[in-house]
Amino acid sequence: MFALNFYTDLYEEILRSGRKSATIRLGDKSDKYQTGQLVWVTVGQKYGRRQKLFTAIIDSVDVKLLSDLSPRDISKENPEFRTIEEVLHFLQRLYGPEISMEDTVTIIYFSPVSEY
């Protein structure tokens, strides 16, 4: 089982509320994540303890240049973001300042799976 992990302080509330339904990751992750795949959505620090929030199904996986992100890609990543520049600055905080608009990113759209 693969996981989509998110940092607790940045994402836990919007994941729990369902306002976040995509993640933008640096590089081409299409070999790791595929449409229809079930994943755990977790929160926690890298190399630390993580908490499973829910199981999700991957709805789609799109690979494109950062400069080609659509308004939908941006708002599903973070409902507070409006521009590609905001996404760029955020990715630079996570991955380092060398990220540019010409870098490849993967947008992973996901939906929670109810477990009754």
PDB file as gemmi writes it, atoms N, CA and C in Angstrom:
CRYST1    1.000    1.000    1.000  90.00  90.00  90.00 P 1                      
ATOM      1  N   MET A   1       0.854  -1.177   0.000  1.00  0.00           N  
ATOM      2  CA  MET A   1       0.000   0.000   0.000  1.00  0.00           C  
ATOM      3  C   MET A   1       0.896   1.236   0.000  1.00  0.00           C  
ATOM      4  N   PHE A   2       0.658   2.148  -0.929  1.00  0.00           N  
ATOM      5  CA  PHE A   2       1.378   3.414  -0.974  1.00  0.00           C  
ATOM      6  C   PHE A   2       0.665   4.433  -0.102  1.00  0.00           C  
ATOM      7  N   ALA A   3       1.369   5.496   0.233  1.00  0.00           N  
ATOM      8  CA  ALA A   3       0.790   6.572   1.029  1.00  0.00           C  
ATOM      9  C   ALA A   3       1.090   7.907   0.368  1.00  0.00           C  
ATOM     10  N   LEU A   4       0.169   8.830   0.544  1.00  0.00           N  
ATOM     11  CA  LEU A   4       0.405  10.245   0.252  1.00  0.00           C  
ATOM     12  C   LEU A   4       0.553  10.898   1.610  1.00  0.00           C  
ATOM     13  N   ASN A   5       1.764  11.323   1.945  1.00  0.00           N  
ATOM     14  CA  ASN A   5       1.996  11.924   3.256  1.00  0.00           C  
ATOM     15  C   ASN A   5       2.048  13.441   3.138  1.00  0.00           C  
ATOM     16  N   PHE A   6       1.489  14.095   4.148  1.00  0.00           N  
ATOM     17  CA  PHE A   6       1.437  15.550   4.206  1.00  0.00           C  
ATOM     18  C   PHE A   6       1.940  16.000   5.567  1.00  0.00           C  
ATOM     19  N   TYR A   7       2.526  17.201   5.600  1.00  0.00           N  
ATOM     20  CA  TYR A   7       2.990  17.746   6.863  1.00  0.00           C  
ATOM     21  C   TYR A   7       1.797  18.197   7.698  1.00  0.00           C  
ATOM     22  N   THR A   8       1.751  17.756   8.950  1.00  0.00           N  
ATOM     23  CA  THR A   8       0.624  17.986   9.844  1.00  0.00           C  
ATOM     24  C   THR A   8       0.255  19.455   9.953  1.00  0.00           C  
ATOM     25  N   ASP A   9       1.240  20.297  10.224  1.00  0.00           N  
ATOM     26  CA  ASP A   9       0.947  21.710  10.480  1.00  0.00           C  
ATOM     27  C   ASP A   9       0.429  22.441   9.247  1.00  0.00           C  
ATOM     28  N   LEU A  10       0.684  21.944   8.067  1.00  0.00           N  
ATOM     29  CA  LEU A  10       0.256  22.625   6.850  1.00  0.00           C  
ATOM     30  C   LEU A  10      -1.074  22.097   6.315  1.00  0.00           C  
ATOM     31  N   TYR A  11      -1.350  20.820   6.496  1.00  0.00           N  
ATOM     32  CA  TYR A  11      -2.439  20.209   5.747  1.00  0.00           C  
ATOM     33  C   TYR A  11      -3.503  19.458   6.535  1.00  0.00           C  
ATOM     34  N   GLU A  12      -3.269  19.128   7.768  1.00  0.00           N  
ATOM     35  CA  GLU A  12      -4.195  18.231   8.462  1.00  0.00           C  
ATOM     36  C   GLU A  12      -5.635  18.744   8.439  1.00  0.00           C  
ATOM     37  N   GLU A  13      -5.846  20.000   8.743  1.00  0.00           N  
ATOM     38  CA  GLU A  13      -7.212  20.524   8.823  1.00  0.00           C  
ATOM     39  C   GLU A  13      -7.921  20.490   7.473  1.00  0.00           C  
ATOM     40  N   ILE A  14      -7.244  20.908   6.390  1.00  0.00           N  
ATOM     41  CA  ILE A  14      -7.936  20.928   5.096  1.00  0.00           C  
ATOM     42  C   ILE A  14      -8.109  19.528   4.511  1.00  0.00           C  
ATOM     43  N   LEU A  15      -7.266  18.581   4.909  1.00  0.00           N  
ATOM     44  CA  LEU A  15      -7.479  17.193   4.503  1.00  0.00           C  
ATOM     45  C   LEU A  15      -8.689  16.609   5.225  1.00  0.00           C  
ATOM     46  N   ARG A  16      -8.761  16.827   6.525  1.00  0.00           N  
ATOM     47  CA  ARG A  16      -9.889  16.312   7.312  1.00  0.00           C  
ATOM     48  C   ARG A  16     -11.219  16.898   6.845  1.00  0.00           C  
ATOM     49  N   SER A  17     -11.208  18.175   6.457  1.00  0.00           N  
ATOM     50  CA  SER A  17     -12.449  18.835   6.044  1.00  0.00           C  
ATOM     51  C   SER A  17     -12.830  18.521   4.596  1.00  0.00           C  
ATOM     52  N   GLY A  18     -11.929  17.895   3.853  1.00  0.00           N  
ATOM     53  CA  GLY A  18     -12.209  17.556   2.461  1.00  0.00           C  
ATOM     54  C   GLY A  18     -11.972  18.689   1.482  1.00  0.00           C  
ATOM     55  N   ARG A  19     -11.356  19.789   1.934  1.00  0.00           N  
ATOM     56  CA  ARG A  19     -11.102  20.924   1.046  1.00  0.00           C  
ATOM     57  C   ARG A  19      -9.865  20.725   0.171  1.00  0.00           C  
ATOM     58  N   LYS A  20      -9.058  19.727   0.478  1.00  0.00           N  
ATOM     59  CA  LYS A  20      -7.880  19.418  -0.340  1.00  0.00           C  
ATOM     60  C   LYS A  20      -8.125  18.086  -1.023  1.00  0.00           C  
ATOM     61  N   SER A  21      -8.066  18.087  -2.362  1.00  0.00           N  
ATOM     62  CA  SER A  21      -8.328  16.848  -3.099  1.00  0.00           C  
ATOM     63  C   SER A  21      -7.278  16.584  -4.180  1.00  0.00           C  
ATOM     64  N   ALA A  22      -6.144  17.257  -4.064  1.00  0.00           N  
ATOM     65  CA  ALA A  22      -5.029  17.013  -4.979  1.00  0.00           C  
ATOM     66  C   ALA A  22      -3.738  17.396  -4.274  1.00  0.00           C  
ATOM     67  N   THR A  23      -2.661  16.852  -4.790  1.00  0.00           N  
ATOM     68  CA  THR A  23      -1.346  17.248  -4.300  1.00  0.00           C  
ATOM     69  C   THR A  23      -0.425  17.439  -5.492  1.00  0.00           C  
ATOM     70  N   ILE A  24       0.416  18.445  -5.401  1.00  0.00           N  
ATOM     71  CA  ILE A  24       1.391  18.724  -6.450  1.00  0.00           C  
ATOM     72  C   ILE A  24       2.755  18.315  -5.913  1.00  0.00           C  
ATOM     73  N   ARG A  25       3.380  17.359  -6.600  1.00  0.00           N  
ATOM     74  CA  ARG A  25       4.675  16.843  -6.185  1.00  0.00           C  
ATOM     75  C   ARG A  25       5.718  17.157  -7.250  1.00  0.00           C  
ATOM     76  N   LEU A  26       6.918  17.443  -6.811  1.00  0.00           N  
ATOM     77  CA  LEU A  26       8.010  17.752  -7.726  1.00  0.00           C  
ATOM     78  C   LEU A  26       8.449  16.495  -8.466  1.00  0.00           C  
ATOM     79  N   GLY A  27       8.614  16.619  -9.774  1.00  0.00           N  
ATOM     80  CA  GLY A  27       9.077  15.514 -10.593  1.00  0.00           C  
ATOM     81  C   GLY A  27       7.930  14.695 -11.160  1.00  0.00           C  
ATOM     82  N   ASP A  28       8.292  13.704 -11.960  1.00  0.00           N  
ATOM     83  CA  ASP A  28       7.325  12.812 -12.587  1.00  0.00           C  
ATOM     84  C   ASP A  28       7.112  11.610 -11.672  1.00  0.00           C  
ATOM     85  N   LYS A  29       5.948  11.534 -11.039  1.00  0.00           N  
ATOM     86  CA  LYS A  29       5.619  10.447 -10.115  1.00  0.00           C  
ATOM     87  C   LYS A  29       4.632   9.465 -10.728  1.00  0.00           C  
ATOM     88  N   SER A  30       4.455   9.527 -12.066  1.00  0.00           N  
ATOM     89  CA  SER A  30       3.453   8.684 -12.720  1.00  0.00           C  
ATOM     90  C   SER A  30       3.800   7.200 -12.661  1.00  0.00           C  
ATOM     91  N   ASP A  31       5.063   6.863 -12.398  1.00  0.00           N  
ATOM     92  CA  ASP A  31       5.408   5.454 -12.255  1.00  0.00           C  
ATOM     93  C   ASP A  31       5.043   4.923 -10.869  1.00  0.00           C  
ATOM     94  N   LYS A  32       4.871   5.802  -9.903  1.00  0.00           N  
ATOM     95  CA  LYS A  32       4.550   5.410  -8.531  1.00  0.00           C  
ATOM     96  C   LYS A  32       3.052   5.448  -8.252  1.00  0.00           C  
ATOM     97  N   TYR A  33       2.365   6.479  -8.749  1.00  0.00           N  
ATOM     98  CA  TYR A  33       0.937   6.665  -8.486  1.00  0.00           C  
ATOM     99  C   TYR A  33       0.162   6.554  -9.792  1.00  0.00           C  
ATOM    100  N   GLN A  34      -0.914   5.756  -9.777  1.00  0.00           N  
ATOM    101  CA  GLN A  34      -1.694   5.537 -10.992  1.00  0.00           C  
ATOM    102  C   GLN A  34      -3.187   5.640 -10.702  1.00  0.00           C  
ATOM    103  N   THR A  35      -3.940   6.059 -11.708  1.00  0.00           N  
ATOM    104  CA  THR A  35      -5.384   6.171 -11.607  1.00  0.00           C  
ATOM    105  C   THR A  35      -5.973   4.852 -11.120  1.00  0.00           C  
ATOM    106  N   GLY A  36      -6.889   4.938 -10.148  1.00  0.00           N  
ATOM    107  CA  GLY A  36      -7.544   3.759  -9.601  1.00  0.00           C  
ATOM    108  C   GLY A  36      -6.838   3.121  -8.427  1.00  0.00           C  
ATOM    109  N   GLN A  37      -5.629   3.554  -8.140  1.00  0.00           N  
ATOM    110  CA  GLN A  37      -4.841   2.995  -7.042  1.00  0.00           C  
ATOM    111  C   GLN A  37      -5.399   3.464  -5.702  1.00  0.00           C  
ATOM    112  N   LEU A  38      -5.424   2.573  -4.715  1.00  0.00           N  
ATOM    113  CA  LEU A  38      -5.793   2.937  -3.358  1.00  0.00           C  
ATOM    114  C   LEU A  38      -4.529   3.326  -2.598  1.00  0.00           C  
ATOM    115  N   VAL A  39      -4.612   4.420  -1.830  1.00  0.00           N  
ATOM    116  CA  VAL A  39      -3.483   4.900  -1.031  1.00  0.00           C  
ATOM    117  C   VAL A  39      -3.987   5.329   0.336  1.00  0.00           C  
ATOM    118  N   TRP A  40      -3.098   5.313   1.298  1.00  0.00           N  
ATOM    119  CA  TRP A  40      -3.394   5.917   2.593  1.00  0.00           C  
ATOM    120  C   TRP A  40      -3.027   7.389   2.505  1.00  0.00           C  
ATOM    121  N   VAL A  41      -3.865   8.237   3.043  1.00  0.00           N  
ATOM    122  CA  VAL A  41      -3.536   9.646   3.202  1.00  0.00           C  
ATOM    123  C   VAL A  41      -3.105   9.809   4.655  1.00  0.00           C  
ATOM    124  N   THR A  42      -1.859  10.237   4.838  1.00  0.00           N  
ATOM    125  CA  THR A  42      -1.288  10.333   6.177  1.00  0.00           C  
ATOM    126  C   THR A  42      -0.740  11.734   6.420  1.00  0.00           C  
ATOM    127  N   VAL A  43      -0.564  12.058   7.700  1.00  0.00           N  
ATOM    128  CA  VAL A  43       0.092  13.302   8.083  1.00  0.00           C  
ATOM    129  C   VAL A  43       1.210  12.969   9.057  1.00  0.00           C  
ATOM    130  N   GLY A  44       2.294  13.740   8.977  1.00  0.00           N  
ATOM    131  CA  GLY A  44       3.421  13.541   9.875  1.00  0.00           C  
ATOM    132  C   GLY A  44       4.702  14.016   9.227  1.00  0.00           C  
ATOM    133  N   GLN A  45       5.720  14.068  10.016  1.00  0.00           N  
ATOM    134  CA  GLN A  45       7.015  14.536   9.542  1.00  0.00           C  
ATOM    135  C   GLN A  45       7.776  13.417   8.830  1.00  0.00           C  
ATOM    136  N   LYS A  46       8.600  13.804   7.879  1.00  0.00           N  
ATOM    137  CA  LYS A  46       9.441  12.847   7.169  1.00  0.00           C  
ATOM    138  C   LYS A  46      10.319  12.115   8.180  1.00  0.00           C  
ATOM    139  N   TYR A  47      10.397  10.803   8.046  1.00  0.00           N  
ATOM    140  CA  TYR A  47      11.158   9.929   8.931  1.00  0.00           C  
ATOM    141  C   TYR A  47      10.617   9.903  10.357  1.00  0.00           C  
ATOM    142  N   GLY A  48       9.422  10.428  10.559  1.00  0.00           N  
ATOM    143  CA  GLY A  48       8.817  10.424  11.891  1.00  0.00           C  
ATOM    144  C   GLY A  48       7.523   9.638  11.905  1.00  0.00           C  
ATOM    145  N   ARG A  49       6.864   9.688  13.027  1.00  0.00           N  
ATOM    146  CA  ARG A  49       5.591   8.999  13.191  1.00  0.00           C  
ATOM    147  C   ARG A  49       4.528   9.690  12.341  1.00  0.00           C  
ATOM    148  N   ARG A  50       3.701   8.891  11.695  1.00  0.00           N  
ATOM    149  CA  ARG A  50       2.641   9.413  10.835  1.00  0.00           C  
ATOM    150  C   ARG A  50       1.303   8.868  11.282  1.00  0.00           C  
ATOM    151  N   GLN A  51       0.263   9.631  10.989  1.00  0.00           N  
ATOM    152  CA  GLN A  51      -1.088   9.217  11.342  1.00  0.00           C  
ATOM    153  C   GLN A  51      -1.914   9.043  10.069  1.00  0.00           C  
ATOM    154  N   LYS A  52      -2.566   7.915   9.947  1.00  0.00           N  
ATOM    155  CA  LYS A  52      -3.440   7.676   8.805  1.00  0.00           C  
ATOM    156  C   LYS A  52      -4.743   8.429   9.026  1.00  0.00           C  
ATOM    157  N   LEU A  53      -5.099   9.277   8.052  1.00  0.00           N  
ATOM    158  CA  LEU A  53      -6.367  10.011   8.134  1.00  0.00           C  
ATOM    159  C   LEU A  53      -7.487   9.228   7.461  1.00  0.00           C  
ATOM    160  N   PHE A  54      -7.201   8.725   6.255  1.00  0.00           N  
ATOM    161  CA  PHE A  54      -8.205   7.965   5.520  1.00  0.00           C  
ATOM    162  C   PHE A  54      -7.554   7.253   4.344  1.00  0.00           C  
ATOM    163  N   THR A  55      -8.315   6.342   3.757  1.00  0.00           N  
ATOM    164  CA  THR A  55      -7.917   5.698   2.517  1.00  0.00           C  
ATOM    165  C   THR A  55      -8.522   6.494   1.377  1.00  0.00           C  
ATOM    166  N   ALA A  56      -7.776   6.650   0.297  1.00  0.00           N  
ATOM    167  CA  ALA A  56      -8.268   7.401  -0.860  1.00  0.00           C  
ATOM    168  C   ALA A  56      -8.014   6.604  -2.120  1.00  0.00           C  
ATOM    169  N   ILE A  57      -8.784   6.940  -3.149  1.00  0.00           N  
ATOM    170  CA  ILE A  57      -8.549   6.383  -4.476  1.00  0.00           C  
ATOM    171  C   ILE A  57      -7.977   7.494  -5.336  1.00  0.00           C  
ATOM    172  N   ILE A  58      -6.997   7.177  -6.149  1.00  0.00           N  
ATOM    173  CA  ILE A  58      -6.417   8.177  -7.036  1.00  0.00           C  
ATOM    174  C   ILE A  58      -7.313   8.299  -8.264  1.00  0.00           C  
ATOM    175  N   ASP A  59      -7.834   9.500  -8.455  1.00  0.00           N  
ATOM    176  CA  ASP A  59      -8.748   9.778  -9.569  1.00  0.00           C  
ATOM    177  C   ASP A  59      -8.002  10.037 -10.867  1.00  0.00           C  
ATOM    178  N   SER A  60      -6.869  10.736 -10.786  1.00  0.00           N  
ATOM    179  CA  SER A  60      -6.053  10.980 -11.980  1.00  0.00           C  
ATOM    180  C   SER A  60      -4.663  11.423 -11.562  1.00  0.00           C  
ATOM    181  N   VAL A  61      -3.737  11.224 -12.481  1.00  0.00           N  
ATOM    182  CA  VAL A  61      -2.344  11.620 -12.285  1.00  0.00           C  
ATOM    183  C   VAL A  61      -1.927  12.370 -13.540  1.00  0.00           C  
ATOM    184  N   ASP A  62      -1.586  13.647 -13.386  1.00  0.00           N  
ATOM    185  CA  ASP A  62      -1.194  14.484 -14.519  1.00  0.00           C  
ATOM    186  C   ASP A  62       0.229  14.975 -14.316  1.00  0.00           C  
ATOM    187  N   VAL A  63       1.039  14.870 -15.346  1.00  0.00           N  
ATOM    188  CA  VAL A  63       2.414  15.360 -15.316  1.00  0.00           C  
ATOM    189  C   VAL A  63       2.503  16.532 -16.269  1.00  0.00           C  
ATOM    190  N   LYS A  64       3.040  17.653 -15.783  1.00  0.00           N  
ATOM    191  CA  LYS A  64       3.180  18.854 -16.618  1.00  0.00           C  
ATOM    192  C   LYS A  64       4.234  19.762 -16.024  1.00  0.00           C  
ATOM    193  N   LEU A  65       4.561  20.806 -16.752  1.00  0.00           N  
ATOM    194  CA  LEU A  65       5.463  21.824 -16.218  1.00  0.00           C  
ATOM    195  C   LEU A  65       4.728  22.640 -15.172  1.00  0.00           C  
ATOM    196  N   LEU A  66       5.466  23.105 -14.188  1.00  0.00           N  
ATOM    197  CA  LEU A  66       4.873  23.958 -13.154  1.00  0.00           C  
ATOM    198  C   LEU A  66       4.162  25.152 -13.784  1.00  0.00           C  
ATOM    199  N   SER A  67       4.746  25.717 -14.826  1.00  0.00           N  
ATOM    200  CA  SER A  67       4.158  26.893 -15.487  1.00  0.00           C  
ATOM    201  C   SER A  67       2.834  26.585 -16.175  1.00  0.00           C  
ATOM    202  N   ASP A  68       2.516  25.302 -16.383  1.00  0.00           N  
ATOM    203  CA  ASP A  68       1.284  24.909 -17.060  1.00  0.00           C  
ATOM    204  C   ASP A  68       0.155  24.511 -16.107  1.00  0.00           C  
ATOM    205  N   LEU A  69       0.340  24.716 -14.807  1.00  0.00           N  
ATOM    206  CA  LEU A  69      -0.723  24.379 -13.857  1.00  0.00           C  
ATOM    207  C   LEU A  69      -1.987  25.179 -14.161  1.00  0.00           C  
ATOM    208  N   SER A  70      -3.119  24.525 -14.055  1.00  0.00           N  
ATOM    209  CA  SER A  70      -4.404  25.194 -14.281  1.00  0.00           C  
ATOM    210  C   SER A  70      -4.921  25.777 -12.973  1.00  0.00           C  
ATOM    211  N   PRO A  71      -5.869  26.704 -13.047  1.00  0.00           N  
ATOM    212  CA  PRO A  71      -6.500  27.211 -11.814  1.00  0.00           C  
ATOM    213  C   PRO A  71      -7.097  26.078 -10.971  1.00  0.00           C  
ATOM    214  N   ARG A  72      -7.650  25.057 -11.625  1.00  0.00           N  
ATOM    215  CA  ARG A  72      -8.210  23.910 -10.894  1.00  0.00           C  
ATOM    216  C   ARG A  72      -7.111  23.156 -10.153  1.00  0.00           C  
ATOM    217  N   ASP A  73      -5.970  22.904 -10.803  1.00  0.00           N  
ATOM    218  CA  ASP A  73      -4.842  22.236 -10.152  1.00  0.00           C  
ATOM    219  C   ASP A  73      -4.451  22.988  -8.885  1.00  0.00           C  
ATOM    220  N   ILE A  74      -4.358  24.293  -9.015  1.00  0.00           N  
ATOM    221  CA  ILE A  74      -3.912  25.144  -7.910  1.00  0.00           C  
ATOM    222  C   ILE A  74      -4.904  25.121  -6.758  1.00  0.00           C  
ATOM    223  N   SER A  75      -6.199  25.297  -7.048  1.00  0.00           N  
ATOM    224  CA  SER A  75      -7.196  25.372  -5.973  1.00  0.00           C  
ATOM    225  C   SER A  75      -7.408  24.022  -5.290  1.00  0.00           C  
ATOM    226  N   LYS A  76      -7.229  22.919  -6.012  1.00  0.00           N  
ATOM    227  CA  LYS A  76      -7.376  21.601  -5.392  1.00  0.00           C  
ATOM    228  C   LYS A  76      -6.171  21.245  -4.521  1.00  0.00           C  
ATOM    229  N   GLU A  77      -5.004  21.811  -4.856  1.00  0.00           N  
ATOM    230  CA  GLU A  77      -3.811  21.646  -4.022  1.00  0.00           C  
ATOM    231  C   GLU A  77      -3.992  22.385  -2.700  1.00  0.00           C  
ATOM    232  N   ASN A  78      -4.414  23.620  -2.784  1.00  0.00           N  
ATOM    233  CA  ASN A  78      -4.619  24.434  -1.584  1.00  0.00           C  
ATOM    234  C   ASN A  78      -5.684  25.481  -1.903  1.00  0.00           C  
ATOM    235  N   PRO A  79      -6.840  25.425  -1.250  1.00  0.00           N  
ATOM    236  CA  PRO A  79      -7.921  26.363  -1.557  1.00  0.00           C  
ATOM    237  C   PRO A  79      -7.563  27.830  -1.307  1.00  0.00           C  
ATOM    238  N   GLU A  80      -6.463  28.072  -0.619  1.00  0.00           N  
ATOM    239  CA  GLU A  80      -6.025  29.449  -0.356  1.00  0.00           C  
ATOM    240  C   GLU A  80      -5.167  30.008  -1.492  1.00  0.00           C  
ATOM    241  N   PHE A  81      -4.612  29.133  -2.321  1.00  0.00           N  
ATOM    242  CA  PHE A  81      -3.742  29.577  -3.407  1.00  0.00           C  
ATOM    243  C   PHE A  81      -4.564  30.003  -4.612  1.00  0.00           C  
ATOM    244  N   ARG A  82      -4.103  31.051  -5.302  1.00  0.00           N  
ATOM    245  CA  ARG A  82      -4.773  31.546  -6.507  1.00  0.00           C  
ATOM    246  C   ARG A  82      -3.852  31.579  -7.728  1.00  0.00           C  
ATOM    247  N   THR A  83      -2.544  31.631  -7.504  1.00  0.00           N  
ATOM    248  CA  THR A  83      -1.614  31.815  -8.618  1.00  0.00           C  
ATOM    249  C   THR A  83      -0.531  30.733  -8.630  1.00  0.00           C  
ATOM    250  N   ILE A  84       0.066  30.565  -9.799  1.00  0.00           N  
ATOM    251  CA  ILE A  84       1.191  29.629  -9.938  1.00  0.00           C  
ATOM    252  C   ILE A  84       2.360  30.097  -9.085  1.00  0.00           C  
ATOM    253  N   GLU A  85       2.527  31.385  -8.950  1.00  0.00           N  
ATOM    254  CA  GLU A  85       3.627  31.914  -8.145  1.00  0.00           C  
ATOM    255  C   GLU A  85       3.501  31.484  -6.685  1.00  0.00           C  
ATOM    256  N   GLU A  86       2.264  31.431  -6.165  1.00  0.00           N  
ATOM    257  CA  GLU A  86       2.063  30.969  -4.790  1.00  0.00           C  
ATOM    258  C   GLU A  86       2.469  29.498  -4.653  1.00  0.00           C  
ATOM    259  N   VAL A  87       2.133  28.702  -5.652  1.00  0.00           N  
ATOM    260  CA  VAL A  87       2.536  27.293  -5.647  1.00  0.00           C  
ATOM    261  C   VAL A  87       4.047  27.189  -5.732  1.00  0.00           C  
ATOM    262  N   LEU A  88       4.666  27.977  -6.602  1.00  0.00           N  
ATOM    263  CA  LEU A  88       6.123  27.976  -6.740  1.00  0.00           C  
ATOM    264  C   LEU A  88       6.792  28.285  -5.403  1.00  0.00           C  
ATOM    265  N   HIS A  89       6.352  29.344  -4.736  1.00  0.00           N  
ATOM    266  CA  HIS A  89       6.960  29.724  -3.453  1.00  0.00           C  
ATOM    267  C   HIS A  89       6.783  28.618  -2.412  1.00  0.00           C  
ATOM    268  N   PHE A  90       5.615  27.990  -2.420  1.00  0.00           N  
ATOM    269  CA  PHE A  90       5.367  26.911  -1.487  1.00  0.00           C  
ATOM    270  C   PHE A  90       6.296  25.721  -1.777  1.00  0.00           C  
ATOM    271  N   LEU A  91       6.412  25.322  -3.039  1.00  0.00           N  
ATOM    272  CA  LEU A  91       7.298  24.215  -3.397  1.00  0.00           C  
ATOM    273  C   LEU A  91       8.750  24.534  -3.077  1.00  0.00           C  
ATOM    274  N   GLN A  92       9.141  25.797  -3.228  1.00  0.00           N  
ATOM    275  CA  GLN A  92      10.504  26.199  -2.878  1.00  0.00           C  
ATOM    276  C   GLN A  92      10.748  26.038  -1.378  1.00  0.00           C  
ATOM    277  N   ARG A  93       9.724  26.278  -0.568  1.00  0.00           N  
ATOM    278  CA  ARG A  93       9.856  26.062   0.887  1.00  0.00           C  
ATOM    279  C   ARG A  93      10.054  24.581   1.193  1.00  0.00           C  
ATOM    280  N   LEU A  94       9.361  23.713   0.454  1.00  0.00           N  
ATOM    281  CA  LEU A  94       9.451  22.275   0.706  1.00  0.00           C  
ATOM    282  C   LEU A  94      10.707  21.638   0.119  1.00  0.00           C  
ATOM    283  N   TYR A  95      11.019  22.001  -1.132  1.00  0.00           N  
ATOM    284  CA  TYR A  95      12.072  21.301  -1.873  1.00  0.00           C  
ATOM    285  C   TYR A  95      13.364  22.097  -2.041  1.00  0.00           C  
ATOM    286  N   GLY A  96      13.327  23.408  -1.827  1.00  0.00           N  
ATOM    287  CA  GLY A  96      14.520  24.227  -1.979  1.00  0.00           C  
ATOM    288  C   GLY A  96      14.336  25.307  -3.021  1.00  0.00           C  
ATOM    289  N   PRO A  97      15.154  26.350  -2.933  1.00  0.00           N  
ATOM    290  CA  PRO A  97      14.973  27.531  -3.777  1.00  0.00           C  
ATOM    291  C   PRO A  97      15.289  27.340  -5.254  1.00  0.00           C  
ATOM    292  N   GLU A  98      15.869  26.196  -5.621  1.00  0.00           N  
ATOM    293  CA  GLU A  98      16.246  25.997  -7.020  1.00  0.00           C  
ATOM    294  C   GLU A  98      15.067  25.599  -7.910  1.00  0.00           C  
ATOM    295  N   ILE A  99      13.887  25.441  -7.375  1.00  0.00           N  
ATOM    296  CA  ILE A  99      12.692  25.099  -8.157  1.00  0.00           C  
ATOM    297  C   ILE A  99      12.332  26.286  -9.059  1.00  0.00           C  
ATOM    298  N   SER A 100      11.958  25.980 -10.311  1.00  0.00           N  
ATOM    299  CA  SER A 100      11.574  27.038 -11.246  1.00  0.00           C  
ATOM    300  C   SER A 100      10.288  26.658 -11.963  1.00  0.00           C  
ATOM    301  N   MET A 101       9.755  27.588 -12.711  1.00  0.00           N  
ATOM    302  CA  MET A 101       8.532  27.372 -13.480  1.00  0.00           C  
ATOM    303  C   MET A 101       8.706  26.308 -14.557  1.00  0.00           C  
ATOM    304  N   GLU A 102       9.945  25.984 -14.897  1.00  0.00           N  
ATOM    305  CA  GLU A 102      10.213  24.990 -15.936  1.00  0.00           C  
ATOM    306  C   GLU A 102      10.393  23.576 -15.387  1.00  0.00           C  
ATOM    307  N   ASP A 103      10.237  23.416 -14.086  1.00  0.00           N  
ATOM    308  CA  ASP A 103      10.345  22.085 -13.495  1.00  0.00           C  
ATOM    309  C   ASP A 103       9.077  21.279 -13.749  1.00  0.00           C  
ATOM    310  N   THR A 104       9.253  19.973 -13.857  1.00  0.00           N  
ATOM    311  CA  THR A 104       8.140  19.049 -14.031  1.00  0.00           C  
ATOM    312  C   THR A 104       7.511  18.763 -12.674  1.00  0.00           C  
ATOM    313  N   VAL A 105       6.181  18.754 -12.634  1.00  0.00           N  
ATOM    314  CA  VAL A 105       5.453  18.404 -11.425  1.00  0.00           C  
ATOM    315  C   VAL A 105       4.393  17.356 -11.766  1.00  0.00           C  
ATOM    316  N   THR A 106       3.962  16.645 -10.753  1.00  0.00           N  
ATOM    317  CA  THR A 106       2.886  15.668 -10.891  1.00  0.00           C  
ATOM    318  C   THR A 106       1.725  16.122 -10.022  1.00  0.00           C  
ATOM    319  N   ILE A 107       0.552  16.198 -10.610  1.00  0.00           N  
ATOM    320  CA  ILE A 107      -0.659  16.540  -9.863  1.00  0.00           C  
ATOM    321  C   ILE A 107      -1.422  15.243  -9.659  1.00  0.00           C  
ATOM    322  N   ILE A 108      -1.610  14.888  -8.397  1.00  0.00           N  
ATOM    323  CA  ILE A 108      -2.307  13.659  -8.046  1.00  0.00           C  
ATOM    324  C   ILE A 108      -3.649  14.053  -7.445  1.00  0.00           C  
ATOM    325  N   TYR A 109      -4.724  13.758  -8.172  1.00  0.00           N  
ATOM    326  CA  TYR A 109      -6.081  14.005  -7.687  1.00  0.00           C  
ATOM    327  C   TYR A 109      -6.562  12.767  -6.952  1.00  0.00           C  
ATOM    328  N   PHE A 110      -7.184  12.946  -5.782  1.00  0.00           N  
ATOM    329  CA  PHE A 110      -7.646  11.815  -4.991  1.00  0.00           C  
ATOM    330  C   PHE A 110      -8.991  12.109  -4.335  1.00  0.00           C  
ATOM    331  N   SER A 111      -9.708  11.037  -4.004  1.00  0.00           N  
ATOM    332  CA  SER A 111     -10.996  11.130  -3.307  1.00  0.00           C  
ATOM    333  C   SER A 111     -11.003  10.139  -2.154  1.00  0.00           C  
ATOM    334  N   PRO A 112     -11.558  10.558  -1.004  1.00  0.00           N  
ATOM    335  CA  PRO A 112     -11.648   9.620   0.130  1.00  0.00           C  
ATOM    336  C   PRO A 112     -12.543   8.429  -0.205  1.00  0.00           C  
ATOM    337  N   VAL A 113     -12.207   7.297   0.379  1.00  0.00           N  
ATOM    338  CA  VAL A 113     -13.010   6.091   0.264  1.00  0.00           C  
ATOM    339  C   VAL A 113     -13.638   5.848   1.635  1.00  0.00           C  
ATOM    340  N   SER A 114     -14.959   5.808   1.695  1.00  0.00           N  
ATOM    341  CA  SER A 114     -15.650   5.535   2.951  1.00  0.00           C  
ATOM    342  C   SER A 114     -15.490   4.075   3.317  1.00  0.00           C  
ATOM    343  N   GLU A 115     -15.214   3.862   4.572  1.00  0.00           N  
ATOM    344  CA  GLU A 115     -15.069   2.492   5.090  1.00  0.00           C  
ATOM    345  C   GLU A 115     -16.162   2.268   6.120  1.00  0.00           C  
ATOM    346  N   TYR A 116     -17.191   1.535   5.692  1.00  0.00           N  
ATOM    347  CA  TYR A 116     -18.325   1.284   6.603  1.00  0.00           C  
ATOM    348  C   TYR A 116     -18.169   0.003   7.338  1.00  0.00           C  
TER     349      TYR A 116                                                      
END                                                                             
